[in-house]
Amino acid sequence: MSHILRNHRAAALVGAAFIAGAACLPFAINASNAVAGPSDTGGTLAPSGSFASIVDADKPAVVTITTTMKATDVSEQESPMDEQFRQFFEDQGIPLPRQAPQKRPSQQAMALGSGFIISPDGVIVTNNHVIDNAVDIKVTLDDGTELPAKLIGTDPKSDVAVLKIEAGKPLQTIAWGDSDRLKLGDQILAIGNPFGIGTTVTAGIVSARGRDLHSGPYDDFIQIDAPINHGNSGGPLVDRSGNVVGINTAIYSPNGGSVGVGFAIPSDEAKAIVAKLQKDGSIDHGYLGVQIQPVTKDVADAVGLDKTGGALVAAVTADTPAAHAGLKPGDIVTSVGGESVKTPKDLSRLVADLSPGAKKSLSVWRDGKTIDLNVTVGTNEEGQKQAAAESPDTQDQSSGQPSLGIGLADLTPDVRQQLNLPRSVNGAVVAKVAPDKSAAAAGIQSGDVIVSVNDRPVHNARDVKTAIADAGKAGRKSVLLLVERDGNKTFVAVPFGAA
């Protein structure tokens, strides 16, 4: 893969100015400026054999967005968003080359993207990364008219922005569609301005739904094979009725151009965000203050759940809404305000959608039963981490007794000093791990500290062994361990049967 250039708006216009400009974006996974490449249906045909009627109706409502920003606002190095996308694909075994930093010769940079008009008075939807850090925004209509644009609102977390232009006349619009009705194989069209060559239409199908690129709480991308490239970002993805079912946002590309793997924000998500931005200009996302991880079958077995749904709380940040509500590490959140939580991503999105100050009931599985906790949602201020559907950075995992393939030792003063552990940390240290046993398979390493077993705090090696033995006597198929490594805590379920 290369980059998913959500924030590299400038690169797209450079690519348009020097059409050999892929040299500036050699590895572009383009999320900054994505527009469809030259029309290439790849054998995809509408029932009538042509998409002409859809294009005739929608093309006049698609605009080109040009932004100007200070050169200091544009970094040629990879942004944090790029690095998140890079990590996502490298986790799949796809190594990505890195682009060397380059100096800018001018004092200002320009960037190119796309957008679409949703109301006759000139309200336009695009991606946040298309206009991020812009000091000047211009919109070019399909007929060539260029107008200054005003930023109405933006939401970086969902990568959606709303602009407004004054055209002095009613403008043609595109209607929102229903992305929830999209199925794999459905035909779609992508419209935008790739590389600045002019409005372009490409056709394809829905390749996948619910793609999570680990870029934020709203990751639920539609994957498409319709070619989109630099400059397409913010343009509409439309269905066979000509309605907007997505916002073209990103591509995977090892060479800077389209290879048929593109991503769009679903319209059902975008429409609600746009409405909030039109009303308030920004969105305050809810905040809990927890680290969460998936509930695997082993975790479910360890805590007595008969299914794997929910979000396992790995850590609770002190003095946060989660802490005030009484959430504890080891709790499994199964619903928020009556809405089911099947995965950590569900919890992440439900929390992000809540307004600060909202009062909700959380259904939590704890100690073999469901309890309800009342939480007052906080605000996701700068520097805080929102409930994220990711495990902590380090994969701390462990097991608890020699039969699981580990040797345990007490935390002596010397051991604490070697591991740089504060006095507040209690438990037993993993002294050795048998490579062919379940603990090793779970990822336990020498030096890990087991601080609880099945939510029971432990203070030494004997406590760990006793708690694991009790779990076995209770008929549990696995044991849930809370492990500390390098200052991070993670729950790990170790099955007894694998030992």
N, C-alpha and C positions, 0 to 999 in steps of 0.2 A: 504494500500500500504506500501511499505517499502521505500527503496532508489532506485532512478535511479542513479546508481553509475557511472556517467560519469567520474569522476575524481579518483575513487577508483580503479585504475589499480592494485595496490598491492594486494588487497583483492582477486582478481581472482586467482592469482597464489598460494596464501596461501590456497585457497579453493581446488586447484588442488593438492597441496603437502599433505594436510591433508584431504583426501576426505570427511571426516566428516566435513570438513571445512566450511560448510554452517554456522557453529557456528560463523565464523568470519563475515559473511554477512547475518545475519538472515533475513533481510528485503530487499533483493536486488532488486531494479528496476534497472536493470543492463544496464548501458550505458557505462560502462568503458570497460569491457571485455565481449563481448557477443558472444557466439558460439552456434551452435545448440546442443541440448541435444541428447540423444540416438535416433537413427532413429525410428520415429514413425509417419507413414503417417496418422494415425487416419482415415483410410478409404479412403483417397484421392488417386486416381490412375490416372496416365497418360493415354491417349487414348489407348496406347499399353499395358497397365497394368504394366509398369515399367518405372522408371526414369534412368535406368542404362546407357543409351547412353549419357544422359546429364552429369551424374556424371563422367563417363569415360573421357569426354572431358574437364570438368571444374576443377575437383579435383586437377590435377597436378599444376594448377595455383593458388591454395589457399595456403597461407603460415601462419605459426605461428610466432608471434612477441613477443619476450621476452625483457623486459626492466629492467635496473637496475637504481635505484635512491637513493639518500641519504635519510635516514630515516626521516630527518627533513623536506624533501620535501613532505612526505606523511602524511596526517592527518587522524587520525582515527575518527575525528569528522565529522559531516555532512558539506559538502562544500556548497557554495551558490547555485550551480547547484542542489544539492540534495534538498535543501530547496525549490527551485522553483518548482520542480516536486512534492514534498510533498504538497505544498500549492495547486497545481493544483488539486490533487486528493482529498484533504481534502475539497476543495470548492465543490466537488461533493458529499460530505457527507461520504467520506471514511476515517475514522481516521487511522493514521499510527503510529505504535510504533516507538520509537526513540532508536537508538543504543548507549549504553554508551561508552564514550571514552576509548580506551585501549592503554596501553604503548607498544612500540616496543622493543623487547629484543636485536635486532641487530642494527649495524650501517648502514646497507644498506637494502633496500627492493627491491623485484622483482615483476614484474607484467606481466600479460599474455594477449594477444589479438590476433586478426586475421587480415589478409589482403589479397589482391589479386593482381596478376601481370597483368599490362595492356600493357606492351611492352616487346619484346624479350630481350632488353638490361637491364632488371631488375628494371623498374619503378614499384613501389608498392603503392597502395592506402589503407589507413586505417583511423581510427578515430583519431582526435587530442588527445582525452583523453587517448588513448592507449599509446602514447609516451610523453605526457606532463610531463615536468620536468625530463625527462630521462637523465642520464649521459652516458648511454651505451645502444645501440639497437642492437639486434641480430635477424636475420630472419632464420627460419628453413623451408626449402623447403619440398615438399611432399615426396621426396625420402630420407629425413633425413639429408640432407646436411645443415650445419649451417654456416651462413655467417654474417659478420658485415654489418650493414646498415648505410647509411648516410641520415640525414634528409635534404630533398630538400626544403620543405616548409610546412607551417601549417597555418590554419585559425581557431582559437578558436570559432569564432562566428558561423561558419557552422559545426564545429566539424569534419573537414576533414584535413588529413595530407598526404604528399607524401614522400616516401622513395626511396632510390636507393641502389641496391646491384650489386656487380661485380661477376658474376658466371663463367666467362671465356667461356661461351657458350650461344647460344640463348635459351631463356626460353619459356615455354608454357604460353600462355596468355588467358585472358577472354575478350571478346568484350563488349563494352557498349551497352545496350539496350535502349528502349524508354519507360520510366516510365509513360509518359503522356497517353500511350495507355492502361495502366492497368485499369481493371474494377473490381468492387467488385465481388468476387467469382472466379477470375482467379487463376489458380494454380501457386504456386511458390515453390522454394527450398531455404533453408538457409544452407550455408556451412561455417564451422569454427572449432575451437578447444575448445569445452566447458570444463571448469575445467582442461584443460591440458591433457585430456585423449586421445587425438588424433583427427585427422580430422574426422568430423562427418557431416552427411547430414540429414536434416529433411524436411518434406514436409507439405504444408498447402495451404491456400488460402489468397487472399487479403481480409481483414476484413473491412477496411475503408480507406478513402483517406483524405488528408488535415488535419491531426490531429495537433492541436496546443498545445504544452505542456508548453508554456510560458517560453521557455529557450533562446529565441533570435529571431532576425528578420527573420531567415530562417526557422522557424518552419513550416513544411509542410509534416509531417511524413506519411509514408505508414504504416498502422497498419496491422499486420499479425498474424495468429494463429500457424504458424510453430514454434515448440519449439526452443527457443534460450536461452542461459544461460551465466554465467560468462565465459569470454574467447571468446565469439562469436563476441564481438565488433570489427568492422572493416571488418568483413567477408562479402562476397557477397550474395546478394539476387538475384536469377536468375529466369528467366521465362522459359516457356516450350521450348523456342528455345536455352536455355543455355546462354543467354545474361544477363549481370548485369543490373538489374532494381532498385537496391537499395543497401545501405550499412547498414548492421545490426548494430543498435546503442543502443537501450534501451529496457527494459522490465518493465512491471508492475508486481510486485510480493509481496504478503504478507508473503511469507515463504522463500524467498531466491532462489527459483527455478522457472522454467517456469510454468506459468498457462495459456499459450495460448494467452497472450496479449503482443506482441512485436512491435517494431517500427523501421523503416528503413528510411534513408535519400534517397529521390528519385534520381535516376541516372541522370535525366536531369539537376537537380540542381548541383549534385556532379561533373558531367563531366565538366561543365563550370568552376567550382572552381578549379578542378585539373589542367585544362589547364593553368589557371592564376598562380597557384603555381609552375608549372613546368617552367614557363617563368620568374617569378619575385621572387619566394620564399616566398612571403607574399601578402596579399591583404589589400589595404587601402580602407575601406568602407566609403561611403558618409555620411554626417551629415547635418541635417537641423537646429535642435535646437528648436523643438516643442514638446509639449505634445498633444496627440490626443486621441479621443474617437469615438465610433461608432455613426453613424447617425441613430437614431431610427425613427419610424414613427412620434412620438410626436415632435422630433427635426425637422424633415422635415416639418411637419405642421406649426411649429412655425416660420420657416424662409422662408416659401413659396415654398419649393421644392416639386415636384410632385412625387419623389421617394426617397428611403432611402439610395442610394449609396453615397460613399464618406467617407472622414475622417474629423471629426470636430476638429478644432484647439482649445484646451482648454487653452493653455498658450504658449507664445513665449519667449524664453530666450533672454535676452538683448545681443547685440553685437554678434549675430550669423547669419549664412546665411539667416535664415528665417526672422529675424528682418531686415536685410539689404534689403531683397527683398520686404518688406512691408507687410508681413503676419501679421494678427491680430487675437486675440482671437475671436471666432465666425465665422471665415472663414471656409468654407467647401471645402477641396481640392478634385477635381473630376478627375484630370488627371495630369500626370507628363511626360513632353516631348511627349505628344500625346498618352501615354498609360493610359488606364482607371484605375481609383482608385475606386473600389467598396466597399472596407472595409479598416479599419485602417491598417490591415495586409498588404494589397496591397501597401499602401504608405510606410510602414516600409521596405518592401522588395525592392521596386523600389529605394528608397533612399540608402539602403545598397549596392545595385548593382552598383551605380554610383561611378565614380572615383572622388576624390577631385579635384576641379578646373573645373569640367564639368559645362557647362552652359545649363540650361534647362528652359522651360516655364511651369509654373504651372497654370492650370485652376482652378479658385476659385469662389465659389458662395458667393456673398456678397451683402447685401442690395437688395435682390430680383433679382439679375442679375449675369451673369458670366463675370468675368474679368480675364485677363491674367497678371501674374507677372513673371518677369525674375529673376532667382536665380542662383547664383554661388555656387555650392555644396562645403561644407567644409569637413574637415577631422575629423573622429571620434576618437579624441585623448583620451588618458587615462584620466578618470575622467569625460568625457562628456557623456551625455545620447543621444543615437541615437533616431531618431523618433521611438517611441515604440507604438505598438498597444494595449496600456493599458491605463486605466484611471489613474489619479494620485492616490497616495496611499490612500488618504482619500476620501470617497465618499461624497463630499460636494454638497448638493442639496438644492434647495429652491423654494419658490413660492413667490407671491408678494402682495396679498391683502387679507383682511379678508374673501372674498367670496371664496378664494382658500383654506381657512382653516388655515390661519396664522395671528398672530398679529404682527405689526411692530413698531419699535421705532427708533428714531434718534440716531446717534452715538455721545453721549455726552462725555465730557472728562472722566467722571466716568466710562462710558461703555467701552471706549477705554482702560482705565487702567485695568478693570476687564478682558477684552478679550485679553489684551496685543497686541493691534493693533497699528501699526505705523501710524503717521499722514498722510502718503501718501495714506492710504486706506480710500476710501469714499463709502458711501452707507447707507443702513438701516439694522438694526439688527433684526433678528427674535426673538420676545419676547415670543411667544407661538405658539404651533402647535396643531390643532384639530386632534385627532387620526383617525377620520373617513373620513377625507377629502383628496383631491388629493395631497396636499403638503406632508402630512405624508406618503402617498403611494409612493411618489417620493423619500422619504428619508430625507426630510428637518427636521432639529433639531433646538431647541432653541439655540441661540448663533451664528447661521450661519449669515453671512453678505452678503446681496445681493448687488453686485457692478455694475451690469448692467442688463437691461431687453431688450431682443431682440436687443442686441448689442448697446443699448443706455445707456451710463453711467448715474448712478443715485447718488445723493448726500444725500438724506434723504428719510424718509418714504413717503412723499407726491410724490416725483419723481417716486418712485416705483409704487405707486397706479395709478398715471396718465399714466405711460407707459403701465401698464397691461390693463387699461381701453381702451387705444388707440388700443392695439392689439385686444381686443374684438370687438371694433367698426370696425376694418379693416377686420373682418370675420375670423381671425385666430382661429384654433381649439385648439391651445395650446400656451404657452408662454415660451420663452427660457430665463432662468435665469443663470447668472454667479455668483456663490456663493464662498465665501472664508471661509474656516474653518481650523484652526490650521496652517495658513500660506500657504495652498494649495487652488488652484482655480479649479473649475469644472463646466462645463455647465450642466444644468438640465432642461429638458423640462417637463412642468407640463400642462396636458390637462385641458381645461376649463370644458369639459363635465363631468369630474370625480369629480368636486367639489360639 
